[in-house]
Amino acid sequence: MSNVMETVSLARKTDRLNIQDITSTLIEDFIELHGDRLYKDDQAIMGGIGRLNGRAVTVIGNKKGTTLEENMASNFGSAHPEGYRKSLRLMKQAEKFNRPILNFINTSGAYCGVEAEERGQGEAIARNLLEMSDLKVPVLAIILGEGGSGGALALALADEVWMMEYSIYSILSPEGFASILWKDAKRASDAAELMKLTSKDLKDLDVIEHVIPETEGEEWLTKEVIIDRLKKDIDVKLQELTRLSKDDLVKNRYERFRKF
């Protein structure tokens, strides 16, 4: 197994820092909000409001479980259109009440089943991209594990994108890439090497702004240590972003994505 494929495996582990850890330890007084007001509540997306160091924030993230049963209930973090519509409803609500938005991403991609297509999966993702590009509040996106395809991008059109050290961010999975390029999913390891999907690669390419360490020397950091550091880093970044005018915020976000 290549070093990159080892990172892919680590990004997919079920015991990684997840949105449930975020809402129970990083965010104070979290209140979960449900539903897209159109169809139903998608368990693959968790969102609500809370406080970070006393500052009111909206928090949204892909929900994965630590057991097979939990993953089945949350569709392994792969959202249907109603999940993206729920997240957009909460982001527009955040804009209305001038709350910064924190999006935590961990998905192999949007759900690609027939029913998702029937309910407008592509439109829901495109609508998120359109609306997020013009949000008048700070948006910070953090990739916790997998950041796959448009399903990840629908929450990642942000002022800055951060990644955990052993997370991945790519247009599709290495297996999918290998299937398309070589008609052989078993060449996923070769594909992973080509795709430049690790946090180091993407930081070097200036696709992301910050890598969140998960190790120190040879030691793995505990979730508690990571969350404590993350809380400080997010607080500093939000202080910086909230000092910008609404026009500058939107202009800088636009220019961030235009440079690609």
TORTOR-37822 format. One line per field, with one value per residue: residue number from 0; x, y, z of N, C-alpha, C in turn; residue in one letter. Coordinates in steps of 0.05 Angstrom, whole numbers, plus 5000, padded with zeros to 4 digits. Example, Ala and Ser with C-alpha at 12.3 -4.5 7.8 and 13.67 -1.06 7.14 Angstrom:
2
tise 0_1
n_px 5264_5257
n_py 4886_4955
n_pz 5156_5142
ca_px 5246_5273
ca_py 4910_4979
ca_pz 5156_5143
c_px 5264_5258
c_py 4934_5001
c_pz 5156_5157
lolum A_S
END
This chain:
260
tise 0_1_2_3_4_5_6_7_8_9_10_11_12_13_14_15_16_17_18_19_20_21_22_23_24_25_26_27_28_29_30_31_32_33_34_35_36_37_38_39_40_41_42_43_44_45_46_47_48_49_50_51_52_53_54_55_56_57_58_59_60_61_62_63_64_65_66_67_68_69_70_71_72_73_74_75_76_77_78_79_80_81_82_83_84_85_86_87_88_89_90_91_92_93_94_95_96_97_98_99_100_101_102_103_104_105_106_107_108_109_110_111_112_113_114_115_116_117_118_119_120_121_122_123_124_125_126_127_128_129_130_131_132_133_134_135_136_137_138_139_140_141_142_143_144_145_146_147_148_149_150_151_152_153_154_155_156_157_158_159_160_161_162_163_164_165_166_167_168_169_170_171_172_173_174_175_176_177_178_179_180_181_182_183_184_185_186_187_188_189_190_191_192_193_194_195_196_197_198_199_200_201_202_203_204_205_206_207_208_209_210_211_212_213_214_215_216_217_218_219_220_221_222_223_224_225_226_227_228_229_230_231_232_233_234_235_236_237_238_239_240_241_242_243_244_245_246_247_248_249_250_251_252_253_254_255_256_257_258_259
n_px 5017_5011_5039_5003_4955_4951_4939_4888_4861_4864_4835_4785_4772_4729_4733_4749_4754_4690_4627_4592_4627_4646_4600_4588_4632_4668_4633_4591_4528_4497_4444_4407_4379_4326_4307_4288_4246_4220_4220_4241_4277_4344_4387_4440_4464_4480_4459_4458_4453_4498_4549_4615_4667_4634_4614_4560_4546_4532_4530_4547_4549_4572_4545_4571_4571_4597_4589_4563_4507_4496_4519_4488_4440_4453_4465_4519_4541_4531_4495_4426_4387_4354_4386_4426_4393_4373_4421_4431_4386_4398_4445_4428_4395_4434_4460_4419_4416_4466_4508_4570_4590_4605_4628_4633_4664_4655_4650_4642_4619_4561_4497_4483_4438_4377_4331_4352_4369_4320_4297_4327_4385_4432_4416_4407_4459_4485_4455_4470_4524_4519_4490_4523_4567_4554_4542_4536_4564_4619_4648_4673_4704_4718_4753_4743_4750_4738_4734_4696_4683_4627_4593_4622_4641_4595_4589_4635_4647_4677_4705_4754_4787_4801_4840_4842_4902_4907_4866_4827_4816_4781_4763_4736_4732_4793_4784_4741_4765_4805_4774_4749_4793_4828_4794_4795_4785_4820_4867_4869_4908_4949_4920_4910_4960_4967_4928_4935_4912_4920_4927_4976_4992_4951_4955_5005_4991_4960_4906_4880_4879_4900_4929_4908_4942_4948_4983_5042_5108_5123_5076_5005_4957_4908_4836_4817_4859_4866_4816_4817_4859_4839_4794_4817_4844_4801_4772_4808_4811_4757_4752_4785_4759_4709_4720_4722_4689_4622_4621_4675_4684_4653_4676_4730_4721_4700_4745_4781_4763_4762_4816_4831
n_py 4976_5044_5105_5147_5119_5097_5143_5153_5109_5121_5168_5148_5121_5100_5120_5171_5243_5272_5302_5297_5296_5348_5380_5367_5379_5419_5460_5502_5497_5473_5469_5427_5433_5416_5388_5408_5439_5425_5371_5327_5309_5300_5252_5248_5297_5341_5396_5461_5510_5545_5562_5588_5599_5638_5665_5668_5617_5583_5514_5462_5396_5335_5274_5217_5150_5109_5056_5001_5003_5056_5082_5064_5088_5142_5142_5135_5185_5207_5254_5266_5306_5336_5341_5378_5420_5429_5445_5493_5523_5531_5560_5607_5626_5636_5679_5717_5727_5744_5708_5673_5617_5549_5495_5426_5375_5309_5264_5215_5231_5261_5228_5181_5155_5134_5158_5205_5233_5240_5277_5321_5325_5347_5400_5417_5417_5453_5499_5508_5522_5569_5603_5603_5629_5682_5694_5737_5731_5705_5644_5583_5524_5458_5400_5337_5283_5246_5284_5287_5298_5334_5331_5344_5394_5424_5442_5469_5518_5566_5619_5604_5540_5487_5429_5367_5333_5280_5275_5273_5305_5311_5302_5255_5187_5148_5096_5103_5139_5106_5067_5096_5117_5073_5030_4995_4984_4964_4989_5031_5051_5069_5110_5144_5164_5197_5236_5278_5287_5293_5329_5355_5358_5390_5437_5453_5464_5507_5502_5495_5529_5516_5465_5419_5393_5324_5292_5291_5292_5226_5212_5204_5254_5266_5268_5307_5344_5360_5384_5426_5458_5469_5499_5547_5563_5569_5610_5653_5659_5672_5720_5751_5748_5770_5822_5843_5880_5867_5868_5863_5812_5779_5792_5774_5719_5706_5717_5681_5631_5641_5642_5591
n_pz 5000_4983_5011_5004_4997_5047_5077_5055_5075_5130_5132_5125_5170_5223_5275_5275_5290_5292_5270_5313_5357_5351_5360_5412_5443_5422_5410_5448_5483_5441_5395_5358_5293_5248_5184_5116_5102_5057_5041_5076_5137_5130_5152_5141_5143_5194_5232_5264_5317_5361_5409_5404_5444_5467_5423_5378_5332_5270_5258_5215_5188_5156_5176_5203_5227_5282_5283_5243_5242_5258_5215_5173_5186_5178_5126_5113_5113_5064_5031_5012_4966_5001_5045_5030_5020_5071_5096_5068_5082_5136_5131_5105_5145_5183_5159_5160_5215_5225_5238_5241_5199_5207_5174_5173_5142_5119_5077_5026_4982_4949_4955_4905_4885_4851_4872_4895_4850_4826_4860_4851_4857_4832_4823_4875_4898_4863_4874_4928_4919_4889_4925_4971_4952_4956_5008_5064_5111_5151_5128_5144_5125_5143_5132_5157_5149_5097_5037_4988_4920_4889_4931_4977_4962_4962_5013_5020_4996_5016_5058_5076_5071_5111_5129_5164_5184_5166_5127_5066_5001_4944_4874_4865_4891_4899_4880_4844_4808_4787_4763_4722_4693_4682_4678_4720_4785_4822_4817_4851_4887_4853_4828_4872_4882_4838_4844_4880_4933_4987_5050_5053_4999_4978_5007_4990_4937_4944_4950_4997_5061_5111_5152_5199_5252_5268_5292_5333_5329_5336_5358_5364_5369_5420_5415_5448_5454_5400_5391_5429_5409_5359_5371_5389_5343_5306_5331_5329_5273_5260_5287_5255_5204_5215_5221_5171_5119_5094_5038_5025_5045_5012_4962_4969_4976_4927_4894_4915_4895_4840_4827_4816
ca_px 5000_5027_5035_4978_4932_4949_4925_4861_4850_4862_4813_4759_4767_4704_4738_4760_4739_4667_4610_4581_4648_4647_4576_4586_4655_4678_4611_4576_4499_4488_4416_4404_4355_4320_4289_4293_4221_4209_4215_4244_4303_4365_4405_4468_4473_4472_4464_4444_4466_4511_4569_4644_4678_4613_4604_4539_4554_4517_4548_4535_4569_4564_4543_4577_4570_4620_4581_4548_4479_4495_4526_4465_4420_4461_4473_4548_4549_4525_4470_4406_4382_4343_4408_4438_4374_4373_4445_4427_4367_4412_4465_4413_4386_4458_4464_4398_4422_4494_4524_4589_4582_4626_4620_4652_4659_4665_4633_4654_4605_4532_4485_4479_4416_4356_4313_4365_4368_4292_4290_4343_4411_4450_4406_4412_4488_4490_4442_4488_4548_4510_4482_4546_4586_4545_4535_4548_4576_4642_4643_4697_4699_4739_4750_4751_4758_4736_4721_4693_4666_4609_4581_4639_4643_4570_4593_4663_4652_4681_4726_4778_4783_4822_4839_4857_4927_4903_4841_4831_4797_4786_4739_4722_4748_4813_4772_4726_4784_4818_4753_4745_4818_4840_4774_4804_4785_4842_4890_4863_4932_4962_4904_4913_4986_4964_4906_4943_4888_4926_4928_5002_4991_4932_4967_5026_4978_4945_4877_4870_4895_4911_4928_4905_4958_4936_5006_5064_5130_5112_5052_4979_4944_4881_4814_4814_4880_4859_4793_4826_4875_4820_4777_4832_4849_4776_4766_4826_4803_4731_4757_4797_4739_4686_4729_4720_4662_4608_4629_4702_4682_4643_4696_4752_4712_4699_4772_4793_4756_4769_4844_4836
ca_py 5000_5069_5124_5162_5102_5095_5167_5148_5090_5135_5187_5133_5107_5108_5132_5198_5265_5274_5324_5293_5306_5377_5393_5361_5388_5444_5480_5503_5502_5467_5462_5416_5441_5394_5390_5427_5453_5417_5342_5313_5314_5282_5245_5250_5324_5350_5424_5475_5534_5542_5583_5582_5620_5658_5676_5652_5606_5561_5492_5442_5376_5308_5257_5189_5135_5093_5028_4997_5011_5085_5091_5059_5109_5167_5138_5137_5213_5216_5268_5268_5335_5350_5347_5403_5441_5436_5461_5519_5537_5540_5581_5631_5635_5648_5705_5734_5735_5753_5687_5659_5590_5529_5471_5404_5357_5281_5248_5204_5245_5262_5202_5180_5137_5144_5177_5230_5246_5248_5300_5344_5326_5366_5427_5424_5423_5478_5521_5514_5537_5596_5618_5606_5649_5709_5697_5761_5725_5688_5615_5567_5496_5441_5372_5320_5256_5246_5306_5275_5307_5357_5328_5359_5422_5438_5454_5479_5543_5581_5639_5587_5512_5474_5400_5351_5324_5255_5275_5275_5323_5304_5303_5230_5168_5135_5073_5114_5150_5083_5054_5113_5120_5047_5009_4976_4996_4953_5007_5055_5061_5085_5134_5161_5178_5217_5254_5300_5291_5295_5356_5368_5364_5412_5461_5461_5474_5531_5497_5499_5549_5508_5437_5415_5370_5301_5279_5308_5273_5199_5207_5214_5272_5258_5285_5330_5363_5371_5402_5449_5475_5477_5520_5572_5571_5579_5635_5674_5664_5685_5748_5764_5749_5787_5850_5851_5889_5846_5870_5851_5783_5766_5796_5757_5692_5703_5717_5656_5609_5648_5638_5563
ca_pz 5000_4981_5033_4999_5002_5077_5085_5047_5095_5156_5128_5125_5196_5237_5301_5272_5300_5275_5276_5340_5375_5348_5372_5440_5458_5412_5410_5473_5481_5414_5391_5331_5278_5230_5161_5095_5097_5031_5038_5102_5151_5121_5175_5133_5149_5220_5234_5286_5327_5387_5414_5405_5461_5471_5398_5366_5306_5258_5254_5197_5181_5148_5199_5199_5253_5289_5279_5218_5246_5257_5188_5156_5193_5167_5098_5111_5109_5036_5033_4991_4961_5025_5064_5021_5024_5099_5102_5057_5099_5160_5124_5101_5171_5196_5146_5170_5243_5226_5252_5224_5192_5208_5160_5178_5119_5120_5059_5002_4960_4951_4948_4875_4879_4833_4886_4899_4824_4821_4876_4843_4871_4819_4828_4904_4901_4848_4890_4950_4909_4881_4948_4989_4940_4961_5036_5076_5137_5148_5124_5147_5119_5154_5124_5179_5139_5068_5024_4962_4898_4894_4958_4995_4953_4968_5039_5022_4982_5041_5058_5078_5074_5127_5129_5183_5172_5151_5112_5037_4988_4916_4856_4870_4905_4883_4866_4822_4789_4773_4746_4698_4677_4673_4679_4740_4811_4838_4815_4867_4898_4832_4825_4895_4879_4817_4849_4898_4950_5016_5061_5046_4971_4973_5019_4971_4913_4952_4948_5024_5075_5137_5159_5228_5260_5283_5305_5343_5329_5329_5375_5356_5388_5428_5405_5466_5447_5374_5394_5444_5390_5337_5382_5389_5315_5294_5344_5317_5245_5260_5294_5231_5183_5223_5219_5143_5111_5079_5010_5023_5050_4987_4941_4975_4971_4897_4883_4924_4877_4813_4822_4807
c_px 5018_5021_5009_4954_4929_4934_4895_4847_4846_4838_4786_4753_4743_4709_4750_4743_4715_4649_4597_4601_4648_4624_4574_4609_4666_4658_4596_4546_4488_4459_4414_4378_4351_4304_4296_4268_4209_4202_4217_4271_4322_4385_4434_4481_4462_4478_4449_4460_4478_4530_4597_4657_4659_4602_4583_4549_4533_4537_4534_4557_4556_4566_4549_4576_4596_4614_4566_4520_4477_4501_4502_4444_4426_4471_4502_4557_4544_4497_4452_4402_4372_4364_4422_4419_4371_4398_4442_4408_4381_4433_4451_4403_4410_4463_4444_4405_4452_4512_4545_4581_4607_4616_4641_4645_4671_4646_4648_4642_4575_4521_4477_4456_4395_4338_4325_4365_4339_4285_4310_4370_4430_4442_4411_4441_4494_4479_4459_4512_4541_4505_4506_4565_4579_4536_4550_4559_4600_4634_4670_4690_4723_4734_4761_4762_4760_4723_4718_4673_4649_4595_4596_4639_4618_4570_4620_4668_4653_4703_4754_4770_4807_4818_4853_4881_4923_4875_4848_4809_4802_4760_4723_4741_4770_4803_4756_4744_4797_4799_4749_4770_4829_4820_4781_4806_4807_4867_4886_4888_4948_4947_4908_4939_4984_4947_4913_4920_4894_4927_4954_5002_4974_4941_4989_5015_4961_4915_4864_4889_4910_4908_4928_4921_4943_4958_5026_5088_5119_5086_5027_4968_4917_4861_4812_4835_4874_4837_4800_4841_4857_4803_4791_4837_4824_4769_4782_4817_4776_4734_4767_4775_4716_4694_4725_4691_4649_4616_4657_4701_4674_4663_4720_4746_4711_4727_4787_4788_4762_4799_4851_4831
c_py 5025_5086_5139_5145_5096_5120_5164_5130_5104_5155_5174_5119_5118_5121_5160_5219_5269_5297_5321_5302_5337_5390_5388_5373_5415_5467_5479_5508_5495_5458_5452_5425_5420_5403_5412_5444_5446_5388_5328_5321_5292_5277_5246_5277_5332_5380_5437_5500_5529_5566_5572_5605_5644_5670_5657_5643_5586_5539_5471_5421_5350_5290_5228_5175_5120_5063_5026_5008_5042_5095_5086_5080_5136_5165_5142_5166_5224_5228_5265_5299_5350_5356_5374_5426_5449_5453_5489_5536_5548_5562_5607_5643_5648_5675_5725_5745_5741_5734_5676_5630_5572_5504_5449_5381_5329_5264_5239_5217_5245_5235_5202_5161_5150_5164_5204_5246_5256_5273_5324_5346_5347_5395_5436_5432_5449_5502_5528_5530_5566_5613_5623_5627_5677_5713_5720_5757_5707_5658_5601_5538_5479_5412_5354_5293_5256_5272_5299_5290_5331_5355_5342_5389_5438_5450_5469_5504_5564_5602_5625_5558_5500_5443_5388_5338_5298_5253_5277_5293_5320_5304_5277_5211_5157_5111_5082_5125_5127_5069_5070_5113_5094_5024_4987_4989_4987_4970_5033_5067_5078_5112_5153_5177_5201_5241_5278_5307_5293_5324_5370_5376_5389_5438_5471_5474_5499_5527_5500_5518_5538_5478_5434_5390_5349_5286_5300_5289_5246_5193_5219_5232_5262_5277_5310_5352_5376_5391_5428_5469_5486_5500_5547_5582_5583_5606_5658_5680_5679_5715_5764_5768_5768_5817_5861_5861_5866_5846_5857_5821_5768_5768_5777_5727_5686_5700_5691_5633_5616_5642_5609_5561
c_pz 5000_5006_5029_5005_5032_5088_5078_5068_5122_5155_5131_5152_5211_5264_5299_5286_5281_5285_5304_5361_5375_5364_5402_5456_5449_5414_5436_5466_5454_5414_5362_5318_5255_5206_5141_5088_5069_5029_5065_5114_5142_5144_5167_5138_5176_5222_5256_5294_5354_5391_5414_5419_5464_5446_5385_5338_5296_5251_5237_5191_5172_5173_5191_5227_5258_5288_5252_5219_5244_5229_5169_5161_5180_5138_5093_5105_5081_5035_5008_4986_4986_5046_5056_5024_5053_5106_5091_5073_5124_5154_5119_5127_5186_5185_5157_5198_5247_5242_5233_5221_5193_5196_5163_5159_5123_5103_5035_4977_4965_4943_4919_4868_4862_4847_4891_4873_4819_4836_4871_4857_4859_4824_4856_4909_4888_4863_4914_4941_4903_4906_4967_4978_4948_4991_5049_5104_5132_5146_5125_5143_5129_5146_5145_5170_5109_5058_4995_4944_4905_4921_4979_4988_4960_4996_5042_5006_5004_5037_5060_5081_5089_5125_5153_5169_5156_5140_5082_5024_4958_4900_4858_4884_4887_4867_4841_4800_4773_4754_4720_4680_4666_4672_4699_4768_4829_4836_4830_4879_4878_4828_4847_4893_4859_4826_4866_4917_4979_5024_5053_5017_4966_4985_5000_4946_4919_4948_4976_5039_5100_5141_5189_5236_5275_5298_5314_5346_5319_5342_5362_5377_5395_5416_5422_5459_5420_5376_5408_5425_5368_5346_5382_5361_5301_5305_5332_5288_5243_5268_5270_5209_5190_5222_5190_5138_5095_5050_5006_5027_5025_4965_4945_4969_4941_4885_4891_4903_4848_4806_4812_4777
lolum M_S_N_V_M_E_T_V_S_L_A_R_K_T_D_R_L_N_I_Q_D_I_T_S_T_L_I_E_D_F_I_E_L_H_G_D_R_L_Y_K_D_D_Q_A_I_M_G_G_I_G_R_L_N_G_R_A_V_T_V_I_G_N_K_K_G_T_T_L_E_E_N_M_A_S_N_F_G_S_A_H_P_E_G_Y_R_K_S_L_R_L_M_K_Q_A_E_K_F_N_R_P_I_L_N_F_I_N_T_S_G_A_Y_C_G_V_E_A_E_E_R_G_Q_G_E_A_I_A_R_N_L_L_E_M_S_D_L_K_V_P_V_L_A_I_I_L_G_E_G_G_S_G_G_A_L_A_L_A_L_A_D_E_V_W_M_M_E_Y_S_I_Y_S_I_L_S_P_E_G_F_A_S_I_L_W_K_D_A_K_R_A_S_D_A_A_E_L_M_K_L_T_S_K_D_L_K_D_L_D_V_I_E_H_V_I_P_E_T_E_G_E_E_W_L_T_K_E_V_I_I_D_R_L_K_K_D_I_D_V_K_L_Q_E_L_T_R_L_S_K_D_D_L_V_K_N_R_Y_E_R_F_R_K_F
END
